[in-house]
Amino acid sequence: MLIYAADDEAGIRRLLEVFLQSEGYDTVTFETGDALLAAFLQRPCDLAILDIMMPGSDGLTIAQALRRVSKVPIMMLTAKGEEEDIIRGLTLGSDDYLIKPFRPALLLVHVKALLRRVSLEQEALRLADQAGDLACGDLLYESGPRLTRCKGVDLKLTMT
């Protein structure tokens, strides 16, 4: 798994790099979100961790840019911990939000949870694709019996 992290604080970048690599994750850190975005466009990662307050484009702008081109999980890791900051971060495209200072063990739990969710979604899509079915969120279309379900409940739809 490849993780990109952008933070303007060298100490945070080093901590993320050392801690995540010790857990087996390939980790690349960037001083700016713009550098992370440029790297992502060349080689997408499996998870992006963004600080909000950085030189150049802030983390929220980078999250929006990533969201326009990808469904990559995004975690905000920032000192901005007011309720409105958290709401804004989650509304603008991040999947998780941790406030600095943080405990590395807690960060790791959040990273694993995000990556597990993505893995489960990809597995469900793979299984549905093998069966000729289509899945999107809570919706499942089964091509054999031509049934559409939402959260396991059959929907009564016409052919059109």
C-alpha positions in Angstrom: 0.0 0.0 0.0 1.3 3.4 -1.0 0.6 6.4 1.3 1.3 10.0 0.4 1.4 12.6 3.2 1.8 16.4 2.9 2.8 18.6 5.8 4.9 21.7 6.0 6.5 20.6 9.3 9.6 18.4 8.7 9.2 16.7 12.1 5.6 15.6 11.3 6.7 14.3 7.8 9.5 12.4 9.4 7.3 10.9 12.1 4.7 9.8 9.5 7.3 8.3 7.2 9.1 6.4 10.0 5.9 5.2 11.7 4.0 4.2 8.6 7.0 2.5 7.0 7.6 0.5 10.2 4.1 -0.8 9.8 4.8 -2.0 6.2 3.3 0.9 4.3 5.3 2.5 1.4 5.2 6.2 2.4 6.2 9.2 0.5 6.0 12.7 2.2 5.8 16.1 0.6 6.3 19.6 1.9 3.3 21.0 0.0 0.0 19.7 -1.1 0.8 20.9 -4.6 3.8 18.5 -4.7 1.5 15.6 -3.4 -1.1 16.3 -6.1 1.5 16.4 -8.9 2.9 13.0 -7.7 -0.6 11.6 -7.4 -1.4 12.6 -11.0 1.8 10.7 -12.1 1.3 7.7 -9.8 -1.8 7.4 -7.6 -1.5 6.3 -4.0 -3.8 4.2 -1.9 -4.3 6.9 0.8 -3.5 10.6 1.0 -2.9 12.4 4.4 -3.1 16.2 4.2 -2.4 19.1 6.6 -4.7 22.0 6.0 -2.3 24.9 6.5 0.6 24.6 4.1 2.4 26.9 1.7 0.8 27.0 -1.8 -2.6 25.4 -2.0 -4.0 24.4 1.3 -5.0 20.8 2.2 -8.7 21.5 1.6 -8.0 22.7 -2.0 -5.8 19.6 -2.6 -8.6 17.3 -1.2 -11.1 18.8 -3.7 -8.6 18.4 -6.5 -8.0 14.8 -5.6 -11.7 14.1 -5.3 -12.3 15.4 -8.8 -10.0 12.7 -10.2 -10.2 9.9 -7.7 -12.0 8.2 -4.9 -8.7 7.8 -3.0 -9.3 7.9 0.8 -8.2 11.3 2.2 -7.3 11.9 5.8 -6.9 15.5 7.2 -4.2 15.7 9.8 -4.2 19.2 11.1 -4.1 21.6 14.1 -7.4 23.1 13.0 -9.7 21.4 15.5 -12.8 23.7 15.7 -16.1 22.0 14.8 -16.5 24.2 11.7 -13.0 23.2 10.5 -13.9 19.5 10.9 -17.2 19.9 9.2 -15.6 21.8 6.3 -12.8 19.2 5.9 -15.2 16.3 5.8 -17.6 18.2 3.5 -15.0 19.2 1.0 -13.8 15.6 0.4 -11.8 14.1 3.2 -12.9 10.8 4.7 -11.3 11.2 8.1 -10.0 14.1 10.3 -7.4 13.9 13.0 -6.3 16.8 15.1 -2.7 17.6 16.0 -1.1 16.8 18.3 -1.9 13.1 17.6 -0.8 9.8 18.9 0.9 7.7 16.2 -1.0 4.6 17.3 -4.3 6.4 16.9 -3.2 7.5 13.4 -2.4 4.0 12.5 -5.8 2.7 13.6 -7.5 5.4 11.4 -5.2 4.5 8.4 -6.0 0.8 8.8 -9.7 1.5 9.0 -9.7 3.7 5.9 -7.7 1.1 3.9 -9.9 -1.7 5.2 -13.0 0.1 4.0 -11.6 0.6 0.5 -10.4 -3.0 0.4 -13.9 -4.3 1.3 -15.5 -2.0 -1.4 -13.1 -3.2 -4.0 -13.7 -6.8 -3.1 -17.5 -6.3 -3.3 -17.1 -4.7 -6.8 -14.9 -7.5 -7.9 -17.3 -10.2 -6.8 -20.3 -8.4 -8.4 -18.3 -7.9 -11.6 -17.5 -11.6 -11.8 -21.2 -12.4 -11.5 -22.1 -9.9 -14.2 -23.8 -7.8 -11.6 -23.4 -4.1 -10.9 -22.9 -2.6 -7.4 -22.8 1.1 -6.4 -22.9 2.0 -2.8 -26.0 0.4 -1.3 -27.5 -0.5 -4.7 -27.0 -3.9 -6.3 -28.3 -5.0 -9.7 -28.3 -8.7 -10.3 -28.2 -9.4 -14.0 -29.4 -13.0 -13.9 -32.8 -12.5 -12.3 -32.8 -8.8 -13.2 -33.3 -7.7 -9.6 -32.3 -4.4 -8.1 -31.7 -4.2 -4.4 -31.0 -1.4 -2.0 -29.5 -2.5 1.4 -30.7 -6.0 0.6 -34.3 -5.0 0.0 -35.8 -5.8 -3.5 -36.9 -2.7 -5.4 -40.0 -3.0 -7.6 -38.7 -1.4 -10.8 -40.1 -1.4 -14.3 -37.9 -2.5 -17.2 -37.4 1.1 -18.2 
